Amino acid sequence: MPITKSTLYKANSIELLKKELADFDFFIGTDLAPTITTLIGKKLDVFIPHGSDIYDLPFEKKRGKGTNKVWWLSEKETLSKLQKIGIEQCKTILFPDEYEIHFPYKNKLKTTAQYHNTSGPMVYIPQYANLEKNPQIKSLQWYPFFKKLREENDLIIFSHSRHNGFDLSPNMAIHQKGNDILIEGFAHYIKANPSIKAKLIFFDYGMNVQASKELISALEIDENIVWMPLMPRKEIMLGLNMADISCGQFDNSWLTCGVVNETLASNIPLLHYREDELYEGDYEDLYPLLNAKTSEDIHERLTAFIAEKESYNQLAKQGSKWLKKYTVDNPLRIIEAQFKIEGNQTLAETEIKKVKSILKKHTLRDKIYRVQGKIRSKFS
């Protein structure tokens, strides 16, 4: 739809949303879905957050010094108020409990929604079955590159996580991906096995790309690293499926995330850190992986993989089965059950009044901030 965060609040945008969504009586959504349903006076039936849309966005923050007031109002302040109302009026939330450990948010949200400790269907698994036999992959821009890389190397390790921090502040440490651990472990391995032609694929993405590049140079492994630009997901998934190993992260334990789910859907061996005892109480079984927390662990896992490559590849085929069971079948059963529950879909009059007040204040402040901006630019 031709609507952005900055234009959501306009009267014509809200009318367009109402028109497009008028014929529906059950809403499932992620990201800004709670805001969208709130703007049209409806309740969101099922919210499947991706992360910051529930643990960060609904909570107002102080505007940083020097931050553009118009931008902050549209992208943060008003949005957080509407998102909070939408989540608090939501009926069912599907979101892994592990996020509550790292980003306590439940007590801050006064919602009566029923929480379910699961993620939702994120990846269409059948799309990656026998991908190498799908003729359409040859039309992808990066197919020749990945094909050549595959033909020229014995071991391809694929990491499409962000390059976030080697030593972030305590309040940001949860965002660390452990790229330094992966780089050091890979360096140990290739220096101990100089006869193996190996490449580690990274993407030029994240707040600390330069730090990763400097570490790679210091360890003198530049020729074994391939840096890729940002690209469409279908291109990333092609490269992932042509690799031997896919990497998650090594600083913090996460059971599911985009990288993990995409790897499991592709049945590619996963090199990743997981603290099993955090999840064993809620899951009958856990997906197979090459579990690593330190650079020494990574060196050992790579050595073991090369020694028993076929065995690890066979084990990895359980990945898509686990993903289907826990992120497709289970959440779909939960959602299906919600269809049978009768309930008022429309926001209460008190909530509608809150929304009108928020929008009225937004419009007024937007006008004031824009006038102030024009005056400042005129005299600067």
NORKAQUI-V566385 format. One record per pair of residues at least 12 apart in sequence whose C-alpha atoms are under 7 Angstrom apart, sorted by the first residue. I is the first residue (numbers start at 0). J is the second residue. If there is no record, write none. Layout:
[[I J] [I J]]
This chain:
[[4 73] [4 74] [5 73] [5 74] [8 358] [13 38] [13 39] [16 39] [17 39] [25 44] [26 43] [26 44] [26 45] [27 43] [27 44] [27 45] [27 46] [28 45] [28 46] [28 47] [29 46] [29 47] [29 48] [29 49] [30 48] [30 49] [30 52] [33 82] [33 85] [33 86] [34 81] [34 82] [34 85] [36 85] [37 81] [37 85] [40 345] [40 346] [40 351] [41 344] [41 345] [41 346] [42 85] [42 88] [42 89] [42 344] [42 345] [42 346] [43 85] [43 89] [43 90] [44 89] [44 90] [44 91] [45 89] [45 90] [45 91] [45 92] [46 91] [46 92] [46 93] [47 92] [47 93] [47 94] [47 118] [47 119] [48 94] [54 102] [54 104] [56 79] [57 79] [57 80] [57 82] [57 83] [58 79] [59 76] [59 79] [68 368] [69 365] [69 368] [69 369] [77 361] [86 110] [87 108] [87 109] [87 110] [87 111] [88 110] [89 112] [90 112] [90 113] [91 112] [91 113] [91 114] [92 112] [92 113] [92 114] [92 115] [93 114] [93 115] [93 116] [93 117] [93 118] [93 119] [94 115] [94 116] [94 117] [94 118] [95 116] [95 117] [95 118] [96 116] [117 326] [117 330] [118 326] [119 326] [119 327] [119 330] [120 326] [120 327] [122 260] [122 261] [122 264] [124 264] [124 319] [127 264] [127 265] [139 234] [141 234] [145 238] [149 241] [152 196] [152 197] [153 195] [153 196] [153 197] [154 196] [154 197] [154 198] [154 243] [155 197] [155 198] [155 199] [155 242] [155 243] [155 244] [156 198] [156 199] [156 200] [156 242] [156 243] [156 244] [156 245] [157 199] [157 200] [157 201] [157 239] [157 242] [157 244] [157 245] [157 246] [158 200] [158 201] [158 245] [158 246] [158 247] [159 201] [159 202] [160 247] [160 258] [161 204] [161 205] [162 176] [162 178] [162 204] [162 205] [162 206] [162 207] [162 208] [163 175] [163 176] [163 205] [163 206] [163 207] [164 206] [164 207] [165 177] [165 179] [173 251] [175 250] [176 248] [176 249] [176 250] [177 248] [177 249] [177 250] [179 211] [180 249] [180 293] [180 294] [181 294] [181 297] [182 215] [183 294] [184 294] [184 295] [184 297] [184 298] [185 297] [185 298] [186 218] [186 220] [187 298] [188 298] [197 223] [198 223] [198 224] [198 225] [199 223] [199 224] [199 225] [200 224] [200 225] [200 226] [201 225] [201 226] [201 227] [202 226] [202 227] [202 228] [202 229] [203 226] [203 227] [203 228] [203 229] [240 265] [243 267] [244 267] [244 268] [244 269] [244 270] [245 262] [245 267] [245 268] [245 269] [245 270] [246 269] [246 270] [246 271] [247 259] [247 270] [247 271] [248 271] [248 272] [249 271] [249 272] [249 291] [249 292] [250 292] [252 272] [252 273] [252 274] [253 273] [254 273] [260 322] [263 318] [263 319] [263 322] [264 318] [264 319] [264 322] [265 319] [266 315] [266 316] [266 317] [266 318] [266 319] [267 312] [267 315] [268 288] [268 311] [268 312] [268 315] [269 288] [269 289] [270 288] [270 289] [270 290] [270 291] [271 288] [271 289] [271 290] [271 291] [272 290] [272 291] [272 292] [273 290] [286 317] [286 318] [286 321] [287 314] [287 315] [287 318]]
